[in-house]
């Protein structure tokens, strides 16, 4: 089982926070984790709350001191910046006797992801995707673009107006002219995060679209522009992160959306089957 990230701790305890503590949480998540690495006075000034409120916020999410809170964030930042080479050279080749360390890590990641991914979070993402008056655009990075394409293929069966954004960034920018209010932009982005996806999210939000982010436990910078964030545990005993939990999270959203759309999704599936039969 992997250690919880600060963002996960915040999501778990947000409902119990005071208004000032929620404000501190929102400001931190908007520029995560850098705001939390500032002094208490600087953090409080950015959030527009008192220094004691920042300390209560830190205690609320389980830290005994501000120094412990910052140490966790510094560790997360270091993990964010790790390249595959760093992870490969820092990995031990010892085996713990399990038939596959990759299988064990994948099972742990899935369990950890869904322990912190609430039904309310899934329902909020599904509600955004259920608005058939809007369009849905999906994009991913170097390794996550296939996840965006996979999810788009499923969404296109159960609802209209689904557009995967593939290829060069210039192609994405050309499609942004069609992005507006009522639309949703779904982005997959894991470490090392892509600036092009951050630019896409920022522009989409400026045009009034809602951004849904699927990311890792360290949170892509896209999170500062996202209405909804699905954070998965992705670390693996390898030079490479695992996308298995992200795939399962995407499949969960697709399944719940299909159920939510009910007769509309059933009608589309029937018509598609008829068209395939010619």
ROTOR-745907 format. One record per residue (C-alpha): x, y, z; residue number from 1. Coordinates in pm, 1 decimal. Example, Ala and Ser with C-alpha at 12.3 -4.5 7.8 and 13.67 -1.06 7.14 Angstrom:
! residues 2
> 1230.0, -450.0, 780.0, 1
> 1367.0, -106.0, 714.0, 2
END
This chain:
! residues 278
> 0.0, 0.0, 0.0, 1
> 143.1, 336.7, -101.2, 2
> 150.8, 648.6, 113.1, 3
> -138.6, 887.7, 68.6, 4
> -68.1, 1211.1, -110.8, 5
> -158.6, 1544.0, 44.4, 6
> -420.7, 1603.0, -226.6, 7
> -590.6, 1275.4, -131.2, 8
> -589.5, 1372.4, 236.2, 9
> -753.4, 1701.8, 144.3, 10
> -1022.8, 1532.1, -64.5, 11
> -1102.3, 1292.1, 219.7, 12
> -1140.6, 1565.4, 481.9, 13
> -1273.4, 1861.1, 283.0, 14
> -1628.8, 1817.0, 414.0, 15
> -1508.2, 1851.5, 774.9, 16
> -1315.4, 2175.4, 712.6, 17
> -1419.1, 2523.0, 814.5, 18
> -1469.7, 2785.0, 543.8, 19
> -1118.9, 2922.0, 602.3, 20
> -961.6, 2577.9, 589.8, 21
> -1144.1, 2500.1, 263.5, 22
> -1011.8, 2825.0, 120.2, 23
> -656.9, 2721.4, 215.0, 24
> -715.0, 2378.8, 54.8, 25
> -845.4, 2532.5, -268.1, 26
> -552.7, 2773.5, -296.0, 27
> -305.7, 2489.8, -237.2, 28
> -468.7, 2266.5, -498.2, 29
> -474.5, 2553.7, -749.0, 30
> -92.6, 2563.1, -746.1, 31
> -2.3, 2223.3, -609.5, 32
> 231.6, 2158.1, -435.1, 33
> 426.5, 2485.0, -462.2, 34
> 194.9, 2698.0, -247.3, 35
> 244.2, 2457.3, 42.7, 36
> 621.5, 2503.3, 22.4, 37
> 591.0, 2872.4, 108.1, 38
> 608.0, 3002.9, 463.3, 39
> 294.0, 3001.4, 676.6, 40
> 271.6, 3379.5, 639.5, 41
> 303.2, 3363.2, 259.7, 42
> 48.8, 3079.4, 235.9, 43
> -198.8, 3265.8, 456.8, 44
> -161.1, 3583.3, 248.4, 45
> -230.1, 3394.1, -74.7, 46
> -536.6, 3226.2, 75.6, 47
> -666.0, 3539.9, 244.0, 48
> -689.2, 3367.7, 581.7, 49
> -496.3, 3393.0, 906.5, 50
> -178.0, 3203.1, 986.2, 51
> -355.6, 3005.1, 1263.8, 52
> -610.8, 2894.1, 1001.2, 53
> -328.4, 2754.0, 785.7, 54
> -194.5, 2562.4, 1085.1, 55
> -542.8, 2428.1, 1164.9, 56
> -577.8, 2322.1, 801.4, 57
> -246.9, 2134.3, 819.8, 58
> -357.5, 1963.7, 1141.8, 59
> -695.4, 1879.7, 987.7, 60
> -529.0, 1672.6, 716.3, 61
> -321.5, 1480.8, 968.5, 62
> 12.0, 1658.1, 1013.1, 63
> 150.9, 1737.4, 1355.5, 64
> 349.7, 2036.4, 1231.3, 65
> 390.4, 2262.1, 930.4, 66
> 742.0, 2121.1, 884.9, 67
> 602.8, 1766.9, 850.9, 68
> 346.4, 1892.9, 600.5, 69
> 618.0, 2057.9, 390.5, 70
> 841.0, 1750.5, 409.7, 71
> 560.4, 1540.9, 257.3, 72
> 509.2, 1796.1, -19.3, 73
> 883.0, 1809.1, -91.1, 74
> 887.7, 1430.8, -123.6, 75
> 592.2, 1447.5, -363.8, 76
> 762.5, 1717.4, -570.1, 77
> 1077.3, 1505.5, -595.1, 78
> 865.6, 1211.0, -708.8, 79
> 693.5, 1428.7, -970.8, 80
> 1026.4, 1522.8, -1124.2, 81
> 1174.6, 1173.8, -1140.7, 82
> 1261.9, 1056.2, -1489.3, 83
> 1233.0, 688.9, -1592.0, 84
> 1613.1, 668.7, -1574.6, 85
> 1613.6, 786.7, -1212.5, 86
> 1346.5, 532.8, -1120.3, 87
> 1532.7, 253.3, -1298.1, 88
> 1868.5, 323.1, -1131.5, 89
> 1708.8, 370.4, -791.0, 90
> 1516.0, 41.8, -799.2, 91
> 1616.7, -266.5, -605.9, 92
> 1623.7, -597.9, -793.3, 93
> 1525.0, -792.9, -482.1, 94
> 1207.5, -999.1, -502.9, 95
> 970.8, -1049.6, -211.2, 96
> 865.2, -1399.4, -314.9, 97
> 546.0, -1292.6, -490.9, 98
> 487.5, -1445.3, -834.7, 99
> 497.7, -1103.3, -997.4, 100
> 596.3, -774.6, -831.7, 101
> 416.7, -597.1, -1115.9, 102
> 91.2, -776.2, -1042.9, 103
> 123.9, -701.6, -671.4, 104
> 193.4, -333.7, -742.1, 105
> -98.9, -310.6, -985.7, 106
> -339.3, -463.4, -733.7, 107
> -214.5, -228.2, -460.4, 108
> -247.4, 70.3, -693.9, 109
> -603.1, -18.6, -790.6, 110
> -700.5, -71.2, -427.5, 111
> -540.1, 256.0, -317.4, 112
> -695.9, 447.2, -606.6, 113
> -1049.3, 330.1, -542.7, 114
> -1017.0, 367.3, -166.9, 115
> -982.5, 742.2, -220.0, 116
> -1199.9, 780.6, -531.0, 117
> -1545.4, 841.1, -389.5, 118
> -1882.3, 768.8, -546.4, 119
> -1949.5, 1142.7, -530.5, 120
> -1641.4, 1215.5, -743.2, 121
> -1743.3, 959.1, -1004.8, 122
> -2100.7, 1091.1, -1003.3, 123
> -1977.4, 1448.2, -1059.7, 124
> -1769.4, 1343.8, -1361.8, 125
> -2060.9, 1141.1, -1500.6, 126
> -2297.0, 1437.6, -1454.8, 127
> -2064.4, 1658.2, -1661.1, 128
> -2045.8, 1399.8, -1939.1, 129
> -2424.2, 1345.5, -1933.5, 130
> -2500.7, 1691.4, -2073.2, 131
> -2587.8, 1596.5, -2430.6, 132
> -2616.0, 1963.8, -2531.4, 133
> -2238.4, 1988.6, -2509.9, 134
> -1946.3, 1817.6, -2678.8, 135
> -1670.4, 1609.1, -2521.2, 136
> -1306.6, 1645.2, -2627.1, 137
> -1039.3, 1404.0, -2500.5, 138
> -659.6, 1430.1, -2504.9, 139
> -361.9, 1260.2, -2345.5, 140
> 13.4, 1279.0, -2329.5, 141
> 294.4, 1065.6, -2463.3, 142
> 186.3, 753.4, -2277.5, 143
> -171.8, 843.4, -2187.5, 144
> -303.4, 938.5, -2532.9, 145
> -413.5, 574.5, -2589.1, 146
> -626.5, 601.3, -2273.8, 147
> -797.0, 912.1, -2412.3, 148
> -859.5, 735.5, -2744.1, 149
> -992.2, 425.0, -2567.3, 150
> -1231.6, 628.6, -2353.2, 151
> -1343.8, 833.8, -2654.2, 152
> -1429.6, 518.2, -2848.1, 153
> -1660.9, 406.6, -2567.5, 154
> -1816.3, 748.3, -2509.0, 155
> -1895.2, 785.1, -2879.1, 156
> -2114.1, 474.5, -2857.5, 157
> -2331.0, 598.2, -2570.8, 158
> -2352.7, 972.0, -2648.5, 159
> -2308.4, 1208.5, -2945.0, 160
> -2048.7, 1480.7, -2989.8, 161
> -1731.1, 1300.1, -2880.8, 162
> -1399.6, 1412.4, -3034.4, 163
> -1056.4, 1264.3, -2952.7, 164
> -774.0, 1517.1, -2992.2, 165
> -481.6, 1332.2, -3144.9, 166
> -158.9, 1416.7, -3323.2, 167
> 35.1, 1740.6, -3296.7, 168
> -53.4, 2018.7, -3053.3, 169
> -131.1, 2245.5, -3348.0, 170
> -415.7, 2008.1, -3438.0, 171
> -557.2, 2043.6, -3086.0, 172
> -543.3, 2421.6, -3110.7, 173
> -737.8, 2415.8, -3435.2, 174
> -1014.6, 2223.3, -3258.6, 175
> -1031.9, 2471.4, -2972.6, 176
> -1240.1, 2700.6, -3190.5, 177
> -1523.0, 2449.9, -3139.0, 178
> -1484.3, 2439.2, -2759.3, 179
> -1726.6, 2647.4, -2555.2, 180
> -1974.7, 2649.0, -2271.6, 181
> -2154.5, 2321.4, -2201.9, 182
> -1850.4, 2134.4, -2338.7, 183
> -1616.2, 1906.8, -2144.9, 184
> -1245.4, 1853.6, -2208.7, 185
> -1110.8, 1528.9, -2062.0, 186
> -732.5, 1520.4, -2016.3, 187
> -506.2, 1231.9, -1913.9, 188
> -169.6, 1348.8, -1778.3, 189
> 81.4, 1169.2, -1554.7, 190
> 438.6, 1250.4, -1457.0, 191
> 643.8, 1386.3, -1630.4, 192
> 363.7, 1625.2, -1713.3, 193
> 323.0, 1784.6, -2055.6, 194
> 312.4, 2161.2, -2099.1, 195
> 95.3, 2121.4, -2409.1, 196
> -181.1, 1962.8, -2201.6, 197
> -156.9, 2243.2, -1946.9, 198
> -200.6, 2498.2, -2226.1, 199
> -495.5, 2302.9, -2362.7, 200
> -664.4, 2296.2, -2021.6, 201
> -606.9, 2666.6, -1960.7, 202
> -750.6, 2766.3, -2298.1, 203
> -1046.8, 2531.2, -2263.4, 204
> -1133.7, 2677.6, -1924.0, 205
> -1101.8, 3031.7, -2059.7, 206
> -1352.3, 2938.2, -2329.8, 207
> -1598.3, 2824.0, -2064.0, 208
> -1552.1, 2446.7, -2091.5, 209
> -1527.3, 2218.6, -1790.6, 210
> -1199.7, 2029.1, -1760.4, 211
> -1192.8, 1674.0, -1623.1, 212
> -844.2, 1550.7, -1533.6, 213
> -727.7, 1191.0, -1494.3, 214
> -383.7, 1205.7, -1331.5, 215
> -153.1, 1043.8, -1076.9, 216
> -135.7, 1089.6, -700.4, 217
> 112.2, 1376.4, -737.9, 218
> -135.4, 1581.6, -946.7, 219
> -61.7, 1721.8, -1290.5, 220
> -47.1, 2103.9, -1305.9, 221
> -361.5, 2070.8, -1518.9, 222
> -542.7, 2029.6, -1185.0, 223
> -538.8, 2407.5, -1134.1, 224
> -774.5, 2440.5, -1432.7, 225
> -983.4, 2127.8, -1371.1, 226
> -1340.2, 2116.8, -1242.1, 227
> -1301.1, 1747.3, -1154.3, 228
> -983.2, 1552.0, -1075.6, 229
> -951.7, 1172.8, -1071.7, 230
> -617.3, 1086.6, -910.7, 231
> -482.1, 733.2, -945.3, 232
> -186.1, 559.7, -784.7, 233
> 54.1, 479.2, -1067.2, 234
> 394.0, 390.1, -917.1, 235
> 537.1, 50.4, -1013.5, 236
> 853.8, -157.0, -949.8, 237
> 986.1, -33.9, -1282.2, 238
> 1130.2, 263.6, -1464.2, 239
> 774.9, 327.8, -1585.5, 240
> 452.9, 424.1, -1412.3, 241
> 146.5, 202.9, -1448.1, 242
> -167.3, 321.9, -1627.9, 243
> -377.9, 27.2, -1506.1, 244
> -562.5, 224.1, -1233.4, 245
> -630.6, 511.7, -1474.6, 246
> -774.8, 268.6, -1727.7, 247
> -1001.8, 116.3, -1465.4, 248
> -1110.4, 461.3, -1344.9, 249
> -1196.4, 558.8, -1703.1, 250
> -1389.9, 233.6, -1752.0, 251
> -1578.9, 301.9, -1429.3, 252
> -1684.9, 643.9, -1556.4, 253
> -1790.5, 496.2, -1892.3, 254
> -1991.9, 225.5, -1720.4, 255
> -2167.5, 468.8, -1489.1, 256
> -2235.0, 709.1, -1775.7, 257
> -2391.6, 429.2, -1980.7, 258
> -2616.5, 342.9, -1688.2, 259
> -2698.4, 709.5, -1623.1, 260
> -2800.0, 778.4, -1984.2, 261
> -3029.9, 477.7, -1973.9, 262
> -3257.2, 458.4, -2277.8, 263
> -3051.9, 715.0, -2471.2, 264
> -2739.4, 497.8, -2458.2, 265
> -2944.0, 182.8, -2525.1, 266
> -3102.2, 345.2, -2832.2, 267
> -2764.0, 444.0, -2974.4, 268
> -2622.2, 96.4, -2918.7, 269
> -2922.3, -61.5, -3093.5, 270
> -2893.7, 174.0, -3390.9, 271
> -2519.3, 109.7, -3420.2, 272
> -2576.3, -264.2, -3420.2, 273
> -2836.7, -225.0, -3695.3, 274
> -2595.1, -14.6, -3901.2, 275
> -2321.5, -274.6, -3861.6, 276
> -2552.0, -544.6, -3988.6, 277
> -2613.0, -328.1, -4294.4, 278
END
